[in-house]
């Protein structure tokens, strides 16, 4: 595995920057290891813009006084610490504004700090989901799936034949008179 040889020498962002020059996605194990190392503390704070505004969420009369709603923005084109294929997934699966920023908002709580943490958690979840790749099936699973598919096809054909026989039995065979 490539990751194990570099894991002791490079940080997460350095390894990702090196690996992002390769356009192919991670393997399942590489993605699992990247996700295990990634946390909201791994997000570079200088690449994230945080803005505050009045919230329509909970807070009673405090809603009219405090700027508790949080807008967190991440410029995806400059986020080279995210693997290239994951950046493309984020661009296609999430809404970007006209500038190409991924905008995440939160007004769930009455606290500005908790809403900032909520935004970081949402961003972390989105990135982890974009990095994740599907595990390749082993030959035994593929054989088991093929056997199940053939069994289901046989059952479906048998059911269709039974239904066809029932319908044809109802048809008139000729004149009984």
N, C-alpha and C positions, 0 to 999 in steps of 0.2 A: 504494500500500500504506500502510495506517495505521502499521504498525510502523516503516517507514523515516522517517516524519515525526517520530515521537516518540523514536526510538532514541538520538538524540544528546542529548536533554534529560533523559530519565528513566532511572533504574536499572531493573534487571530486576524487583525487587519492586514499585517504584512503577508501572511500566508494567503489570505483572500485576494489581495492585490496581485500577488504572483500568479495565483491560480486563475484569476479573472482574465488573464491574457489568453488563456485557453478557452475557446468558445463553447466547448461541450459542457453539459451539466455534470454535477457531481455524481458519483455512484451513490448507491443507497447508504453504504457505510460512511463514506466521506460526508454526506449530508447529515447523517446522524451525529457524527463527531463535531461538525461545524455548529449544529444546533445546540449540542450539549455545552459547548463553550460560549455560545452567544447569550448575552443577557442585555437588559436595558442599560446597564453600565457600559456596555461595549459600543453604544451609539455615540459617535463623536458629537459633543455638545456644540462645537463651532459650526456644524453642518445643519443644525436644527434651529429654526426660528420659532419662537413662542410669542404669541400675541394674546392679550386679554381683552375681554369686552363684557358688556352687561349680559347677564344670563336670563333666560326665561324659565329656568328650572327651579328646583326647590330653594327656599330661603326666606319665604315670607316677605316682610317689608325690606329685608336686607337685599333682595333682588334689585331694588331700585337704587341701592347705594354702592354696592361693591362690584368690581369687575371680576367675577368668578368664572366666567366661561373662558375656556382655553382653546386656542387654535394653534396646533403644532404643524409646522410645515417642513418638509424634507425635499430638497432638490435631488431628484433621483439620478440625473445625469452626472452629478458630482459625487454621488455616493459609491465610490469605487471599493469600499469595504464590503459592499454587498456583491455577491457573485453576479456576473453579467446576465446569466440566464434568469436569475431571480429578479433582477431589475426589470427585465423584459416582461416577466410574469406580472410584476406589480404595475407596470405601465398599462398592460392590457386588461387586467382584472379589476383595477381600482380607478376611480375617477381622479384625474389630474386637472389642475387649473390650467389656464392659458400659458402660464410661464413654465409648466412642466413640473410643478411641485405636487407632492402627495400631501393633502390636507387632512388632518385628523382633528376632530373637535370633541370636546367633552364639557357637559354642564350637569353631570349626574349628581354632584354634591354641592354643598354650600361653601366648601373650602376651595380656594384657588390652588393650593398646594396638592390637594387630593386629586383635583381635576388634571393637573399637570402629570401626576403619577399615572392616572388613568390613560391619558394620551400616550405616554411612553409604553405602557403595557399593551395598548392597542397596536402601536407601531411594531413592537417586538413580536407580537403574535402574527401580524401580517407578514413580517420579514421571515419568520420561521416557517410559516406555511408556504411562502414562495420558494424557499430554499429546499423544502422537502421534495424528494423524488420518490416515485413508486418503486417498491421492491420488485426485482425481477423474480418471476416464478421459477421454481426448480423443476426439473423434468418429471419428478414424481407427481407434483401438483398438476402439471400440464396433462399428464396421462390420466390422472383422476378426473380432471375437468372434461377431457375428451370422452372418457367412458360415460360420465354422467350426461353429457350432451347427447351421445348416441342413445342412451337409455331413454332420455326424455323425448327424443325424436321418435323412437319406436312407440312409446306410450301415446304420443300425439297422433301418429299415423293409425294406431290401433283404434283410438277413440273416434277418429274421423271415419274409419271403415265401419265401425259399429253404428255410427250415426247415419252413414250412407245406407247401410243395410236396413235400418229401421225405416228410413224414408222410402226406400224402394219397396218394402213390404206393404206399405200403406197404399201404394199405387194400384190402380185397377189392372188386373191381369187379363181382362177380356170380358166378354158378355156372359153373365151368369144366367140369363134368361133363355 
